[in-house]
Amino acid sequence: MSDLRDLYQEVILDHSKRPRNHRRPEQFDASAEGHNPLCGDRLTVFLKVADGVLTEVAFEGQGCAISTASASMMTEALRGRTVDEARALFERFHRSVTEASASDEELGKLAAFEGVREFPVRVKCATLAWHTLRAAIEASAKTVSTE
């Protein structure tokens, strides 16, 4: 195992054990629900937007370690970004876990999830929060499903 791979595993474990922004905010402008029936992951993503900027990104729910860590890291990566920047980061993240690697500079700590590409079932866990984020941005009332 490389040192980098070990570090990435540490980051994912830390976020799964101590998820950041794992709460329902008192006020929010948008939300969406997501469900991964294969793994049982369920979550809701909450957004507060001011002048096109995500000022609050939070989630609640339960899921496997990959799903929880991905949601936690997503909330940290998106706070303070514009809605358009959030959409672009969704695309880069999704590509990195399904196709080809984006550079570590583009993804930062989110590059830790590139290894799930080797396990297609786990890709659904890693991307659930991101698809749910996109539904919240688009004000979709339909529950996001990875199936």
Secondary structure as the mmCIF struct_conf table of DSSP 4:
data_model
#
loop_
_struct_conf.conf_type_id
_struct_conf.id
_struct_conf.beg_label_comp_id
_struct_conf.beg_label_asym_id
_struct_conf.beg_label_seq_id
_struct_conf.end_label_comp_id
_struct_conf.end_label_asym_id
_struct_conf.end_label_seq_id
HELX_RH_AL_P HELX_RH_AL_P1 ASP A 3 LYS A 17
BEND BEND1 ARG A 18 ARG A 18
TURN_TY1_P TURN_TY1_P1 ARG A 20 ASN A 21
STRN STRN1 HIS A 22 HIS A 22
BEND BEND2 ARG A 23 ARG A 23
BEND BEND3 GLU A 26 GLN A 27
BEND BEND4 ASP A 29 ASP A 29
STRN STRN2 ALA A 30 ASN A 36
TURN_TY1_P TURN_TY1_P2 PRO A 37 GLY A 40
STRN STRN3 ASP A 41 ALA A 50
TURN_TY1_P TURN_TY1_P3 ASP A 51 GLY A 52
STRN STRN4 VAL A 53 GLN A 62
HELX_RH_AL_P HELX_RH_AL_P2 ALA A 65 LEU A 78
TURN_TY1_P TURN_TY1_P4 ARG A 79 GLY A 80
STRN STRN5 THR A 82 THR A 82
HELX_RH_AL_P HELX_RH_AL_P3 VAL A 83 THR A 98
BEND BEND5 GLU A 99 ALA A 100
HELX_LH_PP_P HELX_LH_PP_P1 SER A 101 SER A 103
HELX_RH_AL_P HELX_RH_AL_P4 ASP A 104 LEU A 107
HELX_RH_3T_P HELX_RH_3T_P1 GLY A 108 GLU A 118
HELX_RH_AL_P HELX_RH_AL_P5 PRO A 120 ILE A 137
TURN_TY1_P TURN_TY1_P5 GLU A 138 ALA A 139
BEND BEND6 LYS A 142 LYS A 142
HELX_LH_PP_P HELX_LH_PP_P2 THR A 143 THR A 143
STRN STRN6 VAL A 144 SER A 145
#
